[in-house]
Structure formats: C-alpha cells, structure tokens
Amino acid sequence: MASTTGGRSGPVADELRRRIVDGDLRPGDRVPSTRAITREWGVAMATATKVLGALREDGLVRAVPGIGTVVVERPAPHRTGPVRPASARSRRCAPGRCGPRPR
C-alpha cells in the first residue's frame, strides 16, 4: 500500500489504514487518539493530527463528539455488472404496483 501522506505522518497513516483494511480495527472501533499516536510512534502532535485528517479524507474514520475518532461502516461495494434498462426492471412488477400511477 503506497503512502498517500508525506513526511513522518505517512508511515503512521499507512499502518492505521492497514489495520482498518485488515479488520484489526473494525467499524465503530476507536482509532488511537492524537496523544496515543504521539506516544506510540514518537511523532509531534501536529503530525498525529495530520494522520487522523488523512484517514478522514480517505473516508475511513469520522470524529464522534465525546467519543473520539472511530472507523466508519464500509459502504456496500458498487455493482460492476451491466445495468438493466428501466423497461427490463419494470417487467418484474405486478401491474399497477410499479411505475407511474394512472391519472
């Protein structure tokens, strides 16, 4: 996984990303606070703040007031198959149950 954050924050952000992707940190779990990051990795508070900001920008975490920064729920994967036209979808509906209402 290539580092998307430069400087000293890159390796820290990459490690936390790996933990999230591998499932070590699951949706709803708290990620290390800025203070915990400064202690564990020996970086400055500004660097720890950049780490959490990078994870937020990636859509992996969100700040929860009174709780801390937590891993977000993973969105459902996008369908990669062909999209059926509306006419094909409407055939599955019973008459009068789908589509526009009669006027």
N, C-alpha and C positions, 0 to 999 in steps of 0.2 A: 504494500500500500504506500503510494508516494505521499510525501509530506506536502500538505497544502498550506502550511503555515511556516513562515520563515523564522530565523533566529532560534533562540532557546525554546520557544513555545512549540515549535514543530514536532520534535520527538515526544513531548508530553501529550500534545493533542493527538498524535498518531497512536500512542499507547492507549489512550482513553477511547478513541474510535475503535481500535481493535477489540477492546474489552466489550464494547457495546455490540459490535458486529458478531463477535464470537458467542455472545449471550452471557458473558460473565456479569455484565450489567444489563438487567432486563428492564422492560418498560415499567415505569413507576419507581425504579430504584434511584436513590440519590447518588449523584456523582460526587467525587471529592470536592470539598469547598476550596475556595482560593487559598485559605490558610493551610488546609491539608496538602494542597498541591505544592505550596512553598516549602513545607516541611519534607514531603516525600521526595521531591525532585531537586530541592535546593535552588529554586528559582525565585526571582523577585515577585512581589505582589502584582505588579503591572503585567508581568509575564503570565502569571496564573490567570489574571483577568482576561488576557488575550486568548488563552487556551479555552476558557469557557465560552467566550464570544465566538470563537471559530466553530466550536461544536454547535452553538445555537444557530449560526449561519448555515451550517450543514443540515439543520433540521433534525439533529439527533437528540437534543436536550431542550428543555424550557425551564425558565425560572418560575417557581411557585412561591408566592409570598408566605412567609412564616415557615416554610419547609426547606427550601434550598433549590438547587438545580437538579432536575430529575430527567431520566431517559423518557423520551416520548414513545407513544404507541407507534408501531410501524404501520404505515399506510398499506392497504391491500395492493398487491402488485398489479400493474396495468395489464390489461389483456393485450396479447400480441397477435391474436388470431384475427381473421377478417371480420369486419363489422357487417352484419346483415342489413340490407336496406329496410326502411320502415315497413314497406309492404310485406316483407317476409315475417317481420315481428308481429304484425297485426293478425296474421293468419292463426296465431296461437290463441287469440282471444275469442271468447264466445261472442256471438252477435249481440250488440247493444251494451257490452261490458267494457270495451276498449274503444279508443278513438274518439272523435268529436261527437258531442251529443246532438241529437236531432233538434232542429229549431221549430 
